[in-house]
Amino acid sequence: MISKTLTRWIDWILVNPMRHLFEKPEKVLKDYVKEGMTVLDVGCGEGFYSIRMARLVGPQGRVVCVDTRAEAIESLKERAAEAELLPLIEPRVCSEEDLAIADVAHRIDFAVGVYVVHHATDAVRLMRDVYRALRPGGTFLVIEPRHHASARECEATEAAAREAGFAIAGHPKLRRDWSVSLEKVTRSGGEASS
């Protein structure tokens, strides 16, 4: 098994500088994110997906971005300002225990978590927080790196999602990564399951 230090080094040195060359968030997001939506980027980092989602939601939309690292949030703010998208983006510092999204409960149309669930100390709690934030029928797209997340970890992610109330909607095909599309299901009475 590759050590976490080595995989972080691989991500930072090899992947991040070249990420824009082979990872196209617009291509991944185009089927999910539409103009006017309110979307959530869980573990947004410096905003690689957030900036692109802001362009997709347009001036009537909103992108709520959460990360545990204050320095990443500051970098996101700078990048969003440079791209003239800061008015559409709500950057928030969160913690492992609280995603800082209680105020958007049942208001999020779509959420994405890129390379984040395998770092969570409590994946079920994270899933429940995102589930609560989504509107009924909303989607949470989880993307995990194949070089980090083993098949067993991917199965655990799906189990945590089911425990939180999500239904597995599909497994979008990505070149380098594993992904699962999760849907906030509703009961026949119209209430979202918990």
C-alpha positions in Angstrom: 0.0 0.0 0.0 1.3 3.5 -0.9 1.8 5.7 2.1 -0.4 8.8 2.6 2.7 11.0 2.5 3.8 9.6 -0.8 0.3 9.9 -2.4 0.0 13.6 -1.2 3.4 14.3 -2.7 2.2 12.7 -6.0 -1.0 14.8 -5.9 0.9 18.0 -5.2 4.0 17.7 -7.4 2.6 15.7 -10.3 -1.1 16.2 -10.4 -1.9 19.8 -9.3 0.4 21.7 -11.7 -0.9 19.6 -14.6 -4.4 19.1 -13.4 -5.9 21.5 -15.9 -4.4 19.6 -18.8 -6.2 16.3 -18.2 -9.1 17.0 -15.8 -12.0 18.9 -17.3 -14.5 19.7 -14.6 -16.9 21.3 -17.2 -17.1 18.0 -18.9 -17.9 16.2 -15.7 -20.4 18.8 -14.4 -22.3 19.7 -17.6 -24.9 17.1 -17.0 -25.5 18.1 -13.4 -25.0 21.9 -13.1 -27.4 24.3 -14.8 -27.9 28.1 -14.8 -29.6 29.5 -11.7 -28.7 26.5 -9.5 -27.4 26.6 -5.9 -24.6 24.1 -5.7 -22.1 22.9 -3.0 -18.5 22.1 -3.3 -17.4 19.9 -0.3 -13.7 20.1 0.3 -13.4 22.8 -2.4 -9.7 23.4 -1.8 -8.5 26.3 -3.9 -11.6 26.1 -6.1 -10.7 24.0 -9.2 -14.3 22.9 -9.4 -15.9 25.9 -7.7 -14.7 28.4 -10.3 -16.1 26.3 -13.1 -19.4 25.7 -11.3 -19.8 29.4 -10.8 -19.5 29.9 -14.6 -22.1 27.2 -15.1 -24.7 28.5 -12.6 -24.3 32.0 -14.0 -25.3 35.3 -12.3 -28.6 33.9 -10.9 -26.8 30.9 -9.3 -24.7 30.4 -6.2 -21.8 28.2 -5.2 -21.3 27.4 -1.5 -17.7 26.2 -1.0 -16.5 24.6 2.2 -13.0 23.4 3.2 -11.3 22.8 6.5 -8.2 24.7 5.5 -8.5 28.5 5.9 -5.5 29.0 3.5 -7.3 27.1 0.8 -10.4 29.3 1.3 -8.3 32.5 1.1 -6.8 31.2 -2.2 -10.2 30.4 -3.5 -11.4 34.0 -2.7 -8.4 35.4 -4.6 -8.9 33.2 -7.6 -12.7 33.9 -7.7 -12.0 37.7 -7.5 -9.5 37.4 -10.4 -12.1 35.6 -12.4 -14.7 38.2 -11.5 -16.9 35.4 -10.0 -16.6 36.2 -6.2 -20.2 37.5 -6.0 -21.4 34.0 -7.0 -19.2 32.1 -4.5 -19.7 31.7 -0.8 -16.4 30.4 0.6 -16.6 29.0 4.1 -14.1 27.4 6.5 -15.6 24.3 8.1 -14.5 21.6 10.4 -14.5 17.8 10.3 -17.5 17.9 12.7 -19.5 20.7 11.0 -19.6 21.5 7.3 -21.0 24.9 8.2 -24.0 24.4 5.9 -26.9 24.2 8.2 -28.3 27.5 6.8 -28.6 26.0 3.4 -30.6 22.9 4.5 -32.9 21.6 1.7 -31.7 24.4 -0.7 -28.8 22.8 -2.6 -29.6 21.4 -6.1 -26.3 19.7 -6.6 -23.2 18.9 -4.5 -19.8 17.6 -5.5 -17.0 16.1 -3.3 -13.7 15.7 -5.2 -11.0 13.7 -3.4 -12.6 14.4 -0.1 -14.6 11.5 1.3 -11.6 9.2 1.7 -10.1 11.9 4.1 -13.2 12.2 6.2 -12.9 10.8 9.8 -16.7 10.1 9.7 -17.9 9.6 6.2 -21.5 8.9 7.4 -21.6 12.2 9.2 -20.3 14.0 6.1 -22.9 12.2 3.9 -25.7 13.1 6.3 -24.7 16.8 6.3 -24.7 16.9 2.5 -28.0 14.9 2.4 -29.6 17.4 4.7 -28.4 20.3 2.5 -29.8 18.9 -0.7 -33.3 19.4 -2.1 -35.3 16.2 -2.6 -34.1 14.6 -5.8 -30.7 16.5 -5.5 -27.5 14.8 -6.5 -24.2 14.4 -4.7 -21.3 13.5 -7.0 -18.4 11.8 -5.2 -15.1 11.6 -7.1 -12.2 9.7 -5.6 -8.7 9.1 -7.0 -8.0 5.5 -8.0 -4.4 5.8 -6.6 -5.9 6.7 -3.1 -9.2 4.9 -2.8 -9.1 1.1 -3.0 -12.1 -0.9 -4.1 -12.8 -1.5 -0.4 -12.8 2.2 0.4 -15.2 2.9 -2.6 -17.5 0.2 -1.2 -17.3 1.8 2.2 -18.2 5.2 0.6 -21.3 3.8 -1.0 -22.3 2.1 2.3 -21.9 5.4 4.1 -24.1 7.1 1.5 -26.8 4.4 1.8 -26.7 4.8 5.6 -27.2 8.5 5.2 -30.3 8.0 3.0 -28.8 8.3 -0.5 -29.7 6.0 -3.4 -26.9 5.0 -5.8 -27.9 6.7 -9.1 -24.9 5.6 -11.2 -21.1 5.5 -11.7 -20.1 8.1 -14.2 -17.1 7.0 -16.2 -14.0 9.1 -15.5 -10.6 8.5 -17.0 -8.4 8.6 -13.8 -10.9 8.5 -11.0 -13.7 6.4 -9.5 -17.0 8.2 -9.1 -20.5 7.6 -7.8 -23.6 9.7 -8.3 -25.9 9.7 -5.2 -29.5 10.9 -5.2 -31.5 12.2 -2.3 -34.5 9.9 -2.4 -38.0 10.8 -1.3 -40.5 8.5 0.3 -43.9 8.0 -1.4 -45.4 10.5 1.0 -43.1 13.2 -0.4 -40.8 13.4 2.6 -37.1 12.9 2.2 -35.9 9.8 4.0 -33.4 10.4 6.8 
